[in-house]
Structure formats: structure tokens, C-alpha cells
């Protein structure tokens, strides 16, 4: 019989790295006048100033059409505690903060399906780009 390992203390210790903040917005379910259900057309603020850790992820994008440039795709990974209610399709405003709490940079975009481990939760965000 295997001993069960309690990862909860690890998750609590990892909170020391949660020095950034996110605001989470979501479309909510509504009842239509005809009795069917739908979603709100506008995003509703669900949570603000949620502590997290923002990290950058890069992926090589090999493409024969762009062989000369070999573009690298940069994304955002948000790591947070297990109790954060973040869902696939949520719109997130993520603030990378300095040690003194000043906003260094703000990123906005939609997040994908959360990945849950025994001690942490993480989501990847597709960042909006200025066109």
C-alpha cells in the first residue's frame, strides 16, 4: 500500500511567488425572454486583484514559408492557487508588478483550459496584440 503524499503545504509555500495580480471577466448565463438560456454579450467582472505569478512561455514556430526568420511565439502562463476560480474562455487583465507593487506591464487576453496539479493551477493566455 502506498503512502499518500499531502501536497497542500507545497501549494501554500508557492504562494510566496504570487506577486502579480489578475482581474477575471466572464460572460454569464442568462435566461432569454423566450425561456431559452444564453450568455451575456458583455464581459462581467468576476474577481479583481487576484494574486498570481505571471510567467512567459515561448514556442518555436517552424514554418517553411518563414524559414529565414524562424519566428518565436511568446505567450503568457498564469500560475495561481487552487482556490482561484478561473475558467476556459475567461477574459483576463494581468498586471506584472514590481517589488514595490507598481504595475510594470499589463497584458490582456483570453485564457484556455486550466491545468490543475496537486498544489497549483495554471492557465495559458492568448494575448491581445495591437494591430
TIBAVEX-290590 format. One record per residue (C-alpha): x, y, z; residue number from 1. Coordinates in nm, 4 decimals. Layout:
NODE        u        v        w   i
NODE        X        Y        Z NUM
...
//
This chain:
NODE        u        v        w   i
NODE   0.0000   0.0000   0.0000   1
NODE   0.1397   0.3392  -0.0994   2
NODE   0.1571   0.6295   0.1412   3
NODE  -0.0469   0.9263   0.0257   4
NODE   0.1567   1.2463  -0.0055   5
NODE  -0.0049   1.5720   0.1019   6
NODE   0.0914   1.8430  -0.1493   7
NODE  -0.1113   2.1163   0.0210   8
NODE   0.1897   2.2579   0.2125   9
NODE   0.3784   2.2882  -0.1175  10
NODE   0.0932   2.4893  -0.2694  11
NODE   0.0889   2.7163   0.0348  12
NODE   0.4672   2.7672   0.0110  13
NODE   0.4383   2.8507  -0.3611  14
NODE   0.2116   3.1476  -0.2794  15
NODE   0.5264   3.3431  -0.1928  16
NODE   0.5826   3.3719  -0.5696  17
NODE   0.2347   3.5171  -0.6287  18
NODE   0.3477   3.8779  -0.6624  19
NODE   0.1408   3.9715  -0.9686  20
NODE  -0.2337   4.0328  -0.9991  21
NODE  -0.5107   3.9463  -1.2416  22
NODE  -0.8683   4.0600  -1.2948  23
NODE  -1.1037   3.7916  -1.4267  24
NODE  -1.4027   3.8697  -1.6510  25
NODE  -1.6600   3.6228  -1.7778  26
NODE  -1.9751   3.6054  -1.9860  27
NODE  -2.2528   3.4765  -1.7635  28
NODE  -2.5552   3.2631  -1.8393  29
NODE  -2.8881   3.4436  -1.8708  30
NODE  -3.2496   3.3474  -1.9219  31
NODE  -3.3843   3.4765  -2.2558  32
NODE  -3.7407   3.6104  -2.2815  33
NODE  -3.8412   3.3007  -2.4822  34
NODE  -3.7303   3.0704  -2.1995  35
NODE  -3.4028   2.9564  -2.3545  36
NODE  -3.0673   3.0199  -2.1933  37
NODE  -2.7872   3.2269  -2.3423  38
NODE  -2.4807   3.4276  -2.2482  39
NODE  -2.4411   3.7943  -2.1734  40
NODE  -2.2919   3.9819  -2.4663  41
NODE  -2.0647   4.1837  -2.2412  42
NODE  -1.7997   4.0594  -2.0022  43
NODE  -1.8887   4.0719  -1.6343  44
NODE  -1.6125   4.1366  -1.3787  45
NODE  -1.5959   3.8282  -1.1570  46
NODE  -1.2787   3.8792  -0.9488  47
NODE  -1.0275   4.1634  -0.9149  48
NODE  -0.6758   4.1838  -0.7727  49
NODE  -0.6269   3.8072  -0.7579  50
NODE  -0.2675   3.7244  -0.6642  51
NODE  -0.0808   3.5049  -0.9107  52
NODE   0.2563   3.4568  -1.0786  53
NODE   0.2902   3.5626  -1.4412  54
NODE   0.5480   3.3763  -1.6482  55
NODE   0.6344   3.3895  -2.0149  56
NODE   0.6384   3.0850  -2.2374  57
NODE   0.7962   3.0611  -2.5779  58
NODE   0.7414   2.8161  -2.8577  59
NODE   0.9430   2.7767  -3.1715  60
NODE   0.7208   2.8131  -3.4757  61
NODE   0.8889   2.6203  -3.7557  62
NODE   0.7316   2.7132  -4.0856  63
NODE   0.8835   2.6616  -4.4272  64
NODE   0.7261   2.9884  -4.5500  65
NODE   0.9179   3.1821  -4.2823  66
NODE   1.2366   2.9760  -4.2791  67
NODE   1.4512   3.2889  -4.2891  68
NODE   1.3041   3.4403  -3.9740  69
NODE   1.2177   3.1318  -3.7632  70
NODE   0.9565   3.3177  -3.5582  71
NODE   0.9203   3.2517  -3.1879  72
NODE   0.5721   3.2722  -3.0375  73
NODE   0.5602   3.4256  -2.6907  74
NODE   0.2693   3.3511  -2.4617  75
NODE   0.1737   3.4100  -2.1036  76
NODE   0.1292   3.1482  -1.8334  77
NODE  -0.0577   3.2400  -1.5177  78
NODE   0.0086   3.0291  -1.2080  79
NODE  -0.2204   3.0606  -0.9067  80
NODE  -0.3502   2.8764  -0.6049  81
NODE  -0.6090   2.6032  -0.6437  82
NODE  -0.8902   2.8133  -0.4972  83
NODE  -0.8840   3.0696  -0.7811  84
NODE  -1.1989   3.0377  -0.9955  85
NODE  -1.0597   3.0774  -1.3459  86
NODE  -1.2250   2.9037  -1.6405  87
NODE  -1.1660   2.8324  -2.0066  88
NODE  -1.2693   3.1384  -2.2097  89
NODE  -1.2335   3.3898  -1.9266  90
NODE  -1.1013   3.7299  -2.0292  91
NODE  -0.8097   3.8292  -1.8061  92
NODE  -0.6276   4.1537  -1.7434  93
NODE  -0.2894   4.0552  -1.5989  94
NODE  -0.0620   4.3047  -1.4257  95
NODE   0.3081   4.2270  -1.3847  96
NODE   0.4085   4.4110  -1.0673  97
NODE   0.7412   4.5429  -0.9380  98
NODE   0.8706   4.4593  -0.5901  99
NODE   0.7101   4.7819  -0.4670 100
NODE   0.3714   4.6897  -0.6216 101
NODE   0.3832   4.9253  -0.9208 102
NODE   0.2398   4.7966  -1.2486 103
NODE   0.5302   4.7266  -1.4838 104
NODE   0.3216   4.5932  -1.7720 105
NODE  -0.0389   4.4987  -1.8421 106
NODE  -0.1438   4.2065  -2.0616 107
NODE  -0.4962   4.1275  -2.1792 108
NODE  -0.6492   3.8252  -2.3421 109
NODE  -0.8438   3.5026  -2.3211 110
NODE  -0.7294   3.2045  -2.1176 111
NODE  -0.7531   2.8406  -2.2078 112
NODE  -0.8462   2.5371  -2.0029 113
NODE  -0.6907   2.5441  -1.6538 114
NODE  -0.4348   2.2776  -1.5718 115
NODE  -0.4673   2.1584  -1.2163 116
NODE  -0.1878   1.9878  -1.0258 117
NODE  -0.1935   1.8749  -0.6644 118
NODE  -0.0610   2.2082  -0.5407 119
NODE  -0.1210   2.4730  -0.8116 120
NODE  -0.3412   2.5734  -1.1030 121
NODE  -0.2140   2.7263  -1.4274 122
NODE  -0.3642   2.8670  -1.7463 123
NODE  -0.2135   2.9884  -2.0690 124
NODE  -0.3310   3.3171  -2.2096 125
NODE  -0.3572   3.4219  -2.5716 126
NODE  -0.2527   3.7853  -2.5503 127
NODE  -0.4250   4.0580  -2.7461 128
NODE  -0.1976   4.2369  -2.9883 129
NODE  -0.2290   4.5881  -3.1183 130
NODE  -0.2968   4.5896  -3.4918 131
//
